[in-house]
Amino acid sequence: MESVAKPTLRPLRTVFMGTPDFAAETLRILLEFAGAEVVGVYTQPDRPCGRGRQCRPSPVKEVAAERGLPVFQPMNFKDFADIEVLRALSPDVLVVAAYGLILPQAVLDVPALYPLNVHASLLPKYRGAAPIQRAIEAGEVVTGISIMKMEAGLDTGPIMVQRALRIGHNDHAGTIHDELAKLGGICICEALARLQTGAYTFTPQDDALATYARKLDKGEGLIDWNRPAQAVHNQIRAMYPWPGAYFDWTGPDGKPLRLNVTPGEVSEQAAQAAPGTVLGEMDGRLGIAAADKVYLTSEVKPEGRKAMSATAFACGYMKKCR
C-alpha cells in the first residue's frame, strides 16, 4: 500500500486526455463534479473519415468545445514544446481515458499529484486496447472499471478505485461499453474526491494474474460455426457493433453471400444440420446451425445491403415464406 498525501479541499486542477465516445462520456460526468476544475483537454488530432474523407473532431473534442474548454491536439509528445504547454497548465492530476497515445515519462511526471487512468476492466485482467471485447469473447460474466496510477508499463500501475459490472448473458460490446463509460466517470470522481481528503491508497497489481486484451482486427469477425453455439454467441457479442461478426453463405441460387449477424441467443434445440447451415425462420428469428445447438438471430445484414429481419431474409434470399 502506498502512503497517502496531504488533503486539499479545493477543486483539483485537472487535465483530461481522451478521444472516443467512451472518454467523452467520462468527461461529461467529470465536468459535473465540483471537486475537479478541468483546465485543459487533450485529444488526438482530427482525422479524415467517411466517404468524403473530411476531418472530423473526436467525441472528446466536441464535448470540450460545447463547454468552452481549451483543447490541445499534439501528434505525440516528442516535441519538448508540447510538454511545456502541458506543464504551463499546472495540473494537480492528469485523467486519461482511451486517449490512444502512449504517454512518455516526461508527461506522467507533470502533474503535482498523479496521472490517473480510467481502464475498462478489473485489472490485472485484460490489460491493453480491447478489454471490453476480450472479456465478452472469453465468456466473462463480470467486468468493471479500474482507476490506476499510470506508469511506464502497459496498464501495470497500482489501483486506487475498482468497481465491478455484471455482463448479462445477452449483453454485447456496445451495451457494456456504454455502461462502463458511465461507471468510469463515477469512479474517477470518487478517486479525485479521495485525493482531496487524503483518504486513499494504491494497491499494486499482481502481475502473475495479468492477461492481455489485444487490439481488435476486422478478420476476427469471421464466424466458425464448427464451434459450440455459446462460443459463437460470445464472439458475435464481442464483435458488435464493430467490427461485426460474419460468415459466407451460399443461397439457393448458388451465389455466395457474406452475412453480418446481429447478436441473438443460443436455443435449446440441438443442431441436426451441418454447422453453418441457415435453417430459416424459427419463431420470428433466423436459425443457424452451430456444432451443438441452433443459434437464433433477429436480423442479418447481407454485404452491401441494409439489415434485414429474419422474415425478410427467409422470404427474399431463401425463398421460404410462410
Order of alpha helices (4+ residues) and beta strands (2+ residues): beta-alpha-beta-beta-beta-alpha-beta-alpha-beta-alpha-beta-beta-alpha-beta-beta-alpha-beta-alpha-beta-beta-beta-beta-beta-beta-beta-beta-alpha
